[in-house]
Amino acid sequence: MENLSSDCEKLINKLEAAAMFKKKEDSYYAYMDIQSGSGGTEAQDWVQC
């Protein structure tokens, strides 16, 4: 019964992801650039992670 529950949960997760990303543009690559701006040392450290 636990295996069935785990399998169902995995299937639900896959179906949710497929429903969110169903447009043709969703398969394209993306580039995201994060800059710290004026946040100080902690912001710079976070951006470098």
PQR file of N, CA, C, O and H, with PARSE charges and radii, in Angstrom:
ATOM      1  N   MET A   1       0.817  -1.189   0.000 -0.4000 1.5000
ATOM      2  CA  MET A   1       0.000   0.000   0.000 -0.0000 2.0000
ATOM      3  C   MET A   1       0.867   1.261   0.000  0.5500 1.7000
ATOM      4  O   MET A   1       0.525   2.248  -0.652 -0.5500 1.4000
ATOM      5  N   GLU A   2       1.994   1.234   0.733 -0.4000 1.5000
ATOM      6  CA  GLU A   2       2.892   2.398   0.754 -0.0000 2.0000
ATOM      7  C   GLU A   2       3.485   2.659  -0.619  0.5500 1.7000
ATOM      8  O   GLU A   2       3.619   3.809  -1.037 -0.5500 1.4000
ATOM      9  H   GLU A   2       2.272   0.432   1.262  0.4000 1.0000
ATOM     10  N   ASN A   3       3.841   1.585  -1.322 -0.4000 1.5000
ATOM     11  CA  ASN A   3       4.401   1.740  -2.668 -0.0000 2.0000
ATOM     12  C   ASN A   3       3.389   2.372  -3.608  0.5500 1.7000
ATOM     13  O   ASN A   3       3.741   3.217  -4.432 -0.5500 1.4000
ATOM     14  H   ASN A   3       3.732   0.651  -0.983  0.4000 1.0000
ATOM     15  N   LEU A   4       2.141   1.966  -3.487 -0.4000 1.5000
ATOM     16  CA  LEU A   4       1.090   2.530  -4.328 -0.0000 2.0000
ATOM     17  C   LEU A   4       0.920   4.017  -4.045  0.5500 1.7000
ATOM     18  O   LEU A   4       0.773   4.819  -4.967 -0.5500 1.4000
ATOM     19  H   LEU A   4       1.855   1.279  -2.818  0.4000 1.0000
ATOM     20  N   SER A   5       0.941   4.378  -2.775 -0.4000 1.5000
ATOM     21  CA  SER A   5       0.813   5.786  -2.391 -0.0000 2.0000
ATOM     22  C   SER A   5       1.982   6.603  -2.927  0.5500 1.7000
ATOM     23  O   SER A   5       1.791   7.712  -3.427 -0.5500 1.4000
ATOM     24  H   SER A   5       1.060   3.726  -2.026  0.4000 1.0000
ATOM     25  N   SER A   6       3.178   6.061  -2.824 -0.4000 1.5000
ATOM     26  CA  SER A   6       4.371   6.746  -3.328 -0.0000 2.0000
ATOM     27  C   SER A   6       4.315   6.899  -4.846  0.5500 1.7000
ATOM     28  O   SER A   6       4.647   7.957  -5.380 -0.5500 1.4000
ATOM     29  H   SER A   6       3.333   5.160  -2.418  0.4000 1.0000
ATOM     30  N   ASP A   7       3.897   5.848  -5.532 -0.4000 1.5000
ATOM     31  CA  ASP A   7       3.776   5.900  -6.994 -0.0000 2.0000
ATOM     32  C   ASP A   7       2.731   6.925  -7.421  0.5500 1.7000
ATOM     33  O   ASP A   7       2.937   7.665  -8.382 -0.5500 1.4000
ATOM     34  H   ASP A   7       3.628   4.988  -5.097  0.4000 1.0000
ATOM     35  N   CYS A   8       1.618   6.965  -6.710 -0.4000 1.5000
ATOM     36  CA  CYS A   8       0.564   7.938  -7.024 -0.0000 2.0000
ATOM     37  C   CYS A   8       1.062   9.360  -6.811  0.5500 1.7000
ATOM     38  O   CYS A   8       0.776  10.246  -7.615 -0.5500 1.4000
ATOM     39  H   CYS A   8       1.450   6.364  -5.929  0.4000 1.0000
ATOM     40  N   GLU A   9       1.798   9.579  -5.744 -0.4000 1.5000
ATOM     41  CA  GLU A   9       2.337  10.913  -5.466 -0.0000 2.0000
ATOM     42  C   GLU A   9       3.307  11.352  -6.564  0.5500 1.7000
ATOM     43  O   GLU A   9       3.280  12.507  -6.988 -0.5500 1.4000
ATOM     44  H   GLU A   9       2.030   8.859  -5.091  0.4000 1.0000
ATOM     45  N   LYS A  10       4.159  10.439  -7.024 -0.4000 1.5000
ATOM     46  CA  LYS A  10       5.091  10.760  -8.109 -0.0000 2.0000
ATOM     47  C   LYS A  10       4.342  11.103  -9.392  0.5500 1.7000
ATOM     48  O   LYS A  10       4.699  12.047 -10.097 -0.5500 1.4000
ATOM     49  H   LYS A  10       4.180   9.500  -6.680  0.4000 1.0000
ATOM     50  N   LEU A  11       3.307  10.331  -9.687 -0.4000 1.5000
ATOM     51  CA  LEU A  11       2.512  10.581 -10.886 -0.0000 2.0000
ATOM     52  C   LEU A  11       1.805  11.935 -10.807  0.5500 1.7000
ATOM     53  O   LEU A  11       1.761  12.672 -11.792 -0.5500 1.4000
ATOM     54  H   LEU A  11       3.017   9.564  -9.114  0.4000 1.0000
ATOM     55  N   ILE A  12       1.261  12.256  -9.653 -0.4000 1.5000
ATOM     56  CA  ILE A  12       0.591  13.549  -9.473 -0.0000 2.0000
ATOM     57  C   ILE A  12       1.573  14.688  -9.672  0.5500 1.7000
ATOM     58  O   ILE A  12       1.239  15.683 -10.314 -0.5500 1.4000
ATOM     59  H   ILE A  12       1.296  11.657  -8.853  0.4000 1.0000
ATOM     60  N   ASN A  13       2.777  14.562  -9.135 -0.4000 1.5000
ATOM     61  CA  ASN A  13       3.797  15.605  -9.311 -0.0000 2.0000
ATOM     62  C   ASN A  13       4.145  15.800 -10.784  0.5500 1.7000
ATOM     63  O   ASN A  13       4.293  16.933 -11.244 -0.5500 1.4000
ATOM     64  H   ASN A  13       3.049  13.753  -8.613  0.4000 1.0000
ATOM     65  N   LYS A  14       4.277  14.701 -11.524 -0.4000 1.5000
ATOM     66  CA  LYS A  14       4.578  14.799 -12.954 -0.0000 2.0000
ATOM     67  C   LYS A  14       3.438  15.462 -13.719  0.5500 1.7000
ATOM     68  O   LYS A  14       3.671  16.283 -14.606 -0.5500 1.4000
ATOM     69  H   LYS A  14       4.158  13.781 -11.151  0.4000 1.0000
ATOM     70  N   LEU A  15       2.212  15.103 -13.372 -0.4000 1.5000
ATOM     71  CA  LEU A  15       1.053  15.681 -14.049 -0.0000 2.0000
ATOM     72  C   LEU A  15       0.909  17.170 -13.744  0.5500 1.7000
ATOM     73  O   LEU A  15       0.544  17.952 -14.621 -0.5500 1.4000
ATOM     74  H   LEU A  15       2.023  14.436 -12.651  0.4000 1.0000
ATOM     75  N   GLU A  16       1.195  17.562 -12.505 -0.4000 1.5000
ATOM     76  CA  GLU A  16       1.134  18.984 -12.153 -0.0000 2.0000
ATOM     77  C   GLU A  16       2.163  19.778 -12.944  0.5500 1.7000
ATOM     78  O   GLU A  16       1.862  20.865 -13.439 -0.5500 1.4000
ATOM     79  H   GLU A  16       1.491  16.927 -11.792  0.4000 1.0000
ATOM     80  N   ALA A  17       3.370  19.248 -13.066 -0.4000 1.5000
ATOM     81  CA  ALA A  17       4.419  19.935 -13.828 -0.0000 2.0000
ATOM     82  C   ALA A  17       4.033  20.025 -15.302  0.5500 1.7000
ATOM     83  O   ALA A  17       4.254  21.055 -15.939 -0.5500 1.4000
ATOM     84  H   ALA A  17       3.615  18.366 -12.664  0.4000 1.0000
ATOM     85  N   ALA A  18       3.467  18.969 -15.837 -0.4000 1.5000
ATOM     86  CA  ALA A  18       3.057  18.978 -17.243 -0.0000 2.0000
ATOM     87  C   ALA A  18       1.943  19.994 -17.479  0.5500 1.7000
ATOM     88  O   ALA A  18       1.900  20.634 -18.529 -0.5500 1.4000
ATOM     89  H   ALA A  18       3.288  18.133 -15.319  0.4000 1.0000
ATOM     90  N   ALA A  19       1.051  20.144 -16.519 -0.4000 1.5000
ATOM     91  CA  ALA A  19      -0.045  21.103 -16.660 -0.0000 2.0000
ATOM     92  C   ALA A  19       0.460  22.542 -16.593  0.5500 1.7000
ATOM     93  O   ALA A  19      -0.073  23.420 -17.272 -0.5500 1.4000
ATOM     94  H   ALA A  19       1.086  19.624 -15.665  0.4000 1.0000
ATOM     95  N   MET A  20       1.482  22.785 -15.780 -0.4000 1.5000
ATOM     96  CA  MET A  20       2.022  24.143 -15.655 -0.0000 2.0000
ATOM     97  C   MET A  20       2.793  24.564 -16.896  0.5500 1.7000
ATOM     98  O   MET A  20       2.737  25.728 -17.294 -0.5500 1.4000
ATOM     99  H   MET A  20       1.915  22.072 -15.229  0.4000 1.0000
ATOM    100  N   PHE A  21       3.505  23.641 -17.506 -0.4000 1.5000
ATOM    101  CA  PHE A  21       4.386  23.958 -18.625 -0.0000 2.0000
ATOM    102  C   PHE A  21       3.883  23.301 -19.906  0.5500 1.7000
ATOM    103  O   PHE A  21       4.548  22.422 -20.456 -0.5500 1.4000
ATOM    104  H   PHE A  21       3.551  22.695 -17.182  0.4000 1.0000
ATOM    105  N   LYS A  22       2.727  23.717 -20.378 -0.4000 1.5000
ATOM    106  CA  LYS A  22       2.156  23.067 -21.554 -0.0000 2.0000
ATOM    107  C   LYS A  22       2.226  23.908 -22.816  0.5500 1.7000
ATOM    108  O   LYS A  22       1.853  23.433 -23.889 -0.5500 1.4000
ATOM    109  H   LYS A  22       2.187  24.430 -19.932  0.4000 1.0000
ATOM    110  N   LYS A  23       2.698  25.153 -22.717 -0.4000 1.5000
ATOM    111  CA  LYS A  23       2.830  25.988 -23.910 -0.0000 2.0000
ATOM    112  C   LYS A  23       4.115  25.640 -24.642  0.5500 1.7000
ATOM    113  O   LYS A  23       5.063  25.145 -24.032 -0.5500 1.4000
ATOM    114  H   LYS A  23       3.001  25.540 -21.846  0.4000 1.0000
ATOM    115  N   LYS A  24       4.156  25.894 -25.941 -0.4000 1.5000
ATOM    116  CA  LYS A  24       5.348  25.551 -26.720 -0.0000 2.0000
ATOM    117  C   LYS A  24       6.561  26.350 -26.247  0.5500 1.7000
ATOM    118  O   LYS A  24       7.686  25.854 -26.303 -0.5500 1.4000
ATOM    119  H   LYS A  24       3.387  26.296 -26.436  0.4000 1.0000
ATOM    120  N   GLU A  25       6.342  27.595 -25.777 -0.4000 1.5000
ATOM    121  CA  GLU A  25       7.451  28.432 -25.320 -0.0000 2.0000
ATOM    122  C   GLU A  25       8.073  27.922 -24.022  0.5500 1.7000
ATOM    123  O   GLU A  25       9.208  28.278 -23.707 -0.5500 1.4000
ATOM    124  H   GLU A  25       5.428  27.999 -25.731  0.4000 1.0000
ATOM    125  N   ASP A  26       7.361  27.104 -23.273 -0.4000 1.5000
ATOM    126  CA  ASP A  26       7.863  26.611 -21.997 -0.0000 2.0000
ATOM    127  C   ASP A  26       9.048  25.666 -22.149  0.5500 1.7000
ATOM    128  O   ASP A  26       9.754  25.408 -21.174 -0.5500 1.4000
ATOM    129  H   ASP A  26       6.439  26.815 -23.529  0.4000 1.0000
ATOM    130  N   SER A  27       9.278  25.151 -23.341 -0.4000 1.5000
ATOM    131  CA  SER A  27      10.409  24.242 -23.544 -0.0000 2.0000
ATOM    132  C   SER A  27      11.683  24.991 -23.927  0.5500 1.7000
ATOM    133  O   SER A  27      12.739  24.376 -24.074 -0.5500 1.4000
ATOM    134  H   SER A  27       8.704  25.361 -24.133  0.4000 1.0000
ATOM    135  N   TYR A  28      11.597  26.317 -24.092 -0.4000 1.5000
ATOM    136  CA  TYR A  28      12.767  27.108 -24.463 -0.0000 2.0000
ATOM    137  C   TYR A  28      13.677  27.327 -23.253  0.5500 1.7000
ATOM    138  O   TYR A  28      13.239  27.262 -22.104 -0.5500 1.4000
ATOM    139  H   TYR A  28      10.740  26.817 -23.973  0.4000 1.0000
ATOM    140  N   TYR A  29      14.946  27.586 -23.540 -0.4000 1.5000
ATOM    141  CA  TYR A  29      15.909  27.870 -22.489 -0.0000 2.0000
ATOM    142  C   TYR A  29      15.743  29.301 -22.006  0.5500 1.7000
ATOM    143  O   TYR A  29      15.243  30.157 -22.737 -0.5500 1.4000
ATOM    144  H   TYR A  29      15.302  27.639 -24.473  0.4000 1.0000
ATOM    145  N   ALA A  30      16.160  29.556 -20.780 -0.4000 1.5000
ATOM    146  CA  ALA A  30      16.072  30.908 -20.219 -0.0000 2.0000
ATOM    147  C   ALA A  30      17.386  31.246 -19.532  0.5500 1.7000
ATOM    148  O   ALA A  30      18.110  30.362 -19.074 -0.5500 1.4000
ATOM    149  H   ALA A  30      16.566  28.860 -20.187  0.4000 1.0000
ATOM    150  N   TYR A  31      17.679  32.527 -19.469 -0.4000 1.5000
ATOM    151  CA  TYR A  31      18.879  33.010 -18.790 -0.0000 2.0000
ATOM    152  C   TYR A  31      18.428  34.021 -17.752  0.5500 1.7000
ATOM    153  O   TYR A  31      17.682  34.947 -18.068 -0.5500 1.4000
ATOM    154  H   TYR A  31      17.091  33.245 -19.841  0.4000 1.0000
ATOM    155  N   MET A  32      18.874  33.852 -16.518 -0.4000 1.5000
ATOM    156  CA  MET A  32      18.494  34.775 -15.459 -0.0000 2.0000
ATOM    157  C   MET A  32      19.761  35.351 -14.836  0.5500 1.7000
ATOM    158  O   MET A  32      20.664  34.612 -14.443 -0.5500 1.4000
ATOM    159  H   MET A  32      19.480  33.100 -16.261  0.4000 1.0000
ATOM    160  N   ASP A  33      19.816  36.658 -14.753 -0.4000 1.5000
ATOM    161  CA  ASP A  33      20.970  37.358 -14.194 -0.0000 2.0000
ATOM    162  C   ASP A  33      20.536  38.036 -12.902  0.5500 1.7000
ATOM    163  O   ASP A  33      19.633  38.872 -12.916 -0.5500 1.4000
ATOM    164  H   ASP A  33      19.083  37.258 -15.072  0.4000 1.0000
ATOM    165  N   ILE A  34      21.168  37.687 -11.792 -0.4000 1.5000
ATOM    166  CA  ILE A  34      20.832  38.281 -10.499 -0.0000 2.0000
ATOM    167  C   ILE A  34      21.974  39.196 -10.095  0.5500 1.7000
ATOM    168  O   ILE A  34      23.130  38.776 -10.043 -0.5500 1.4000
ATOM    169  H   ILE A  34      21.902  37.008 -11.781  0.4000 1.0000
ATOM    170  N   GLN A  35      21.644  40.449  -9.807 -0.4000 1.5000
ATOM    171  CA  GLN A  35      22.645  41.428  -9.397 -0.0000 2.0000
ATOM    172  C   GLN A  35      22.294  41.943  -8.008  0.5500 1.7000
ATOM    173  O   GLN A  35      21.120  42.137  -7.691 -0.5500 1.4000
ATOM    174  H   GLN A  35      20.704  40.790  -9.849  0.4000 1.0000
ATOM    175  N   SER A  36      23.299  42.160  -7.194 -0.4000 1.5000
ATOM    176  CA  SER A  36      23.050  42.542  -5.806 -0.0000 2.0000
ATOM    177  C   SER A  36      22.623  43.992  -5.644  0.5500 1.7000
ATOM    178  O   SER A  36      21.913  44.301  -4.687 -0.5500 1.4000
ATOM    179  H   SER A  36      24.252  42.003  -7.453  0.4000 1.0000
ATOM    180  N   GLY A  37      23.011  44.878  -6.517 -0.4000 1.5000
ATOM    181  CA  GLY A  37      22.624  46.289  -6.399 -0.0000 2.0000
ATOM    182  C   GLY A  37      23.208  46.927  -5.154  0.5500 1.7000
ATOM    183  O   GLY A  37      24.412  46.834  -4.915 -0.5500 1.4000
ATOM    184  H   GLY A  37      23.588  44.627  -7.294  0.4000 1.0000
ATOM    185  N   SER A  38      22.369  47.573  -4.359 -0.4000 1.5000
ATOM    186  CA  SER A  38      22.854  48.304  -3.183 -0.0000 2.0000
ATOM    187  C   SER A  38      22.509  47.572  -1.892  0.5500 1.7000
ATOM    188  O   SER A  38      22.249  48.213  -0.873 -0.5500 1.4000
ATOM    189  H   SER A  38      21.391  47.648  -4.553  0.4000 1.0000
ATOM    190  N   GLY A  39      22.503  46.270  -1.917 -0.4000 1.5000
ATOM    191  CA  GLY A  39      22.105  45.491  -0.747 -0.0000 2.0000
ATOM    192  C   GLY A  39      23.202  45.272   0.273  0.5500 1.7000
ATOM    193  O   GLY A  39      22.940  44.735   1.349 -0.5500 1.4000
ATOM    194  H   GLY A  39      22.714  45.750  -2.744  0.4000 1.0000
ATOM    195  N   GLY A  40      24.415  45.670  -0.035 -0.4000 1.5000
ATOM    196  CA  GLY A  40      25.502  45.489   0.919 -0.0000 2.0000
ATOM    197  C   GLY A  40      26.180  44.141   0.777  0.5500 1.7000
ATOM    198  O   GLY A  40      25.951  43.408  -0.185 -0.5500 1.4000
ATOM    199  H   GLY A  40      24.627  46.107  -0.909  0.4000 1.0000
ATOM    200  N   THR A  41      27.019  43.829   1.756 -0.4000 1.5000
ATOM    201  CA  THR A  41      27.836  42.616   1.725 -0.0000 2.0000
ATOM    202  C   THR A  41      26.989  41.345   1.708  0.5500 1.7000
ATOM    203  O   THR A  41      27.289  40.412   0.963 -0.5500 1.4000
ATOM    204  H   THR A  41      27.205  44.425   2.537  0.4000 1.0000
ATOM    205  N   GLU A  42      25.935  41.301   2.521 -0.4000 1.5000
ATOM    206  CA  GLU A  42      25.107  40.094   2.575 -0.0000 2.0000
ATOM    207  C   GLU A  42      24.423  39.830   1.238  0.5500 1.7000
ATOM    208  O   GLU A  42      24.307  38.680   0.814 -0.5500 1.4000
ATOM    209  H   GLU A  42      25.692  42.059   3.126  0.4000 1.0000
ATOM    210  N   ALA A  43      23.971  40.888   0.576 -0.4000 1.5000
ATOM    211  CA  ALA A  43      23.333  40.726  -0.732 -0.0000 2.0000
ATOM    212  C   ALA A  43      24.345  40.229  -1.754  0.5500 1.7000
ATOM    213  O   ALA A  43      24.020  39.379  -2.583 -0.5500 1.4000
ATOM    214  H   ALA A  43      24.064  41.822   0.920  0.4000 1.0000
ATOM    215  N   GLN A  44      25.551  40.742  -1.707 -0.4000 1.5000
ATOM    216  CA  GLN A  44      26.593  40.299  -2.637 -0.0000 2.0000
ATOM    217  C   GLN A  44      26.933  38.837  -2.396  0.5500 1.7000
ATOM    218  O   GLN A  44      27.114  38.071  -3.343 -0.5500 1.4000
ATOM    219  H   GLN A  44      25.815  41.433  -1.034  0.4000 1.0000
ATOM    220  N   ASP A  45      27.020  38.451  -1.126 -0.4000 1.5000
ATOM    221  CA  ASP A  45      27.303  37.053  -0.803 -0.0000 2.0000
ATOM    222  C   ASP A  45      26.205  36.138  -1.339  0.5500 1.7000
ATOM    223  O   ASP A  45      26.492  35.070  -1.881 -0.5500 1.4000
ATOM    224  H   ASP A  45      26.873  39.074  -0.358  0.4000 1.0000
ATOM    225  N   TRP A  46      24.950  36.557  -1.187 -0.4000 1.5000
ATOM    226  CA  TRP A  46      23.824  35.742  -1.650 -0.0000 2.0000
ATOM    227  C   TRP A  46      23.861  35.588  -3.161  0.5500 1.7000
ATOM    228  O   TRP A  46      23.634  34.493  -3.675 -0.5500 1.4000
ATOM    229  H   TRP A  46      24.717  37.424  -0.747  0.4000 1.0000
ATOM    230  N   VAL A  47      24.142  36.664  -3.877 -0.4000 1.5000
ATOM    231  CA  VAL A  47      24.174  36.622  -5.342 -0.0000 2.0000
ATOM    232  C   VAL A  47      25.295  35.710  -5.825  0.5500 1.7000
ATOM    233  O   VAL A  47      25.138  35.031  -6.840 -0.5500 1.4000
ATOM    234  H   VAL A  47      24.326  37.554  -3.459  0.4000 1.0000
ATOM    235  N   GLN A  48      26.415  35.681  -5.121 -0.4000 1.5000
ATOM    236  CA  GLN A  48      27.547  34.856  -5.547 -0.0000 2.0000
ATOM    237  C   GLN A  48      27.297  33.372  -5.310  0.5500 1.7000
ATOM    238  O   GLN A  48      27.999  32.532  -5.873 -0.5500 1.4000
ATOM    239  H   GLN A  48      26.542  36.232  -4.297  0.4000 1.0000
ATOM    240  N   CYS A  49      26.311  33.039  -4.488 -0.4000 1.5000
ATOM    241  CA  CYS A  49      25.992  31.619  -4.256 -0.0000 2.0000
ATOM    242  C   CYS A  49      25.538  31.057  -5.533  0.5500 1.7000
ATOM    243  O   CYS A  49      25.208  29.873  -5.604 -0.5500 1.4000
ATOM    244  H   CYS A  49      25.741  33.721  -4.031  0.4000 1.0000
TER
END
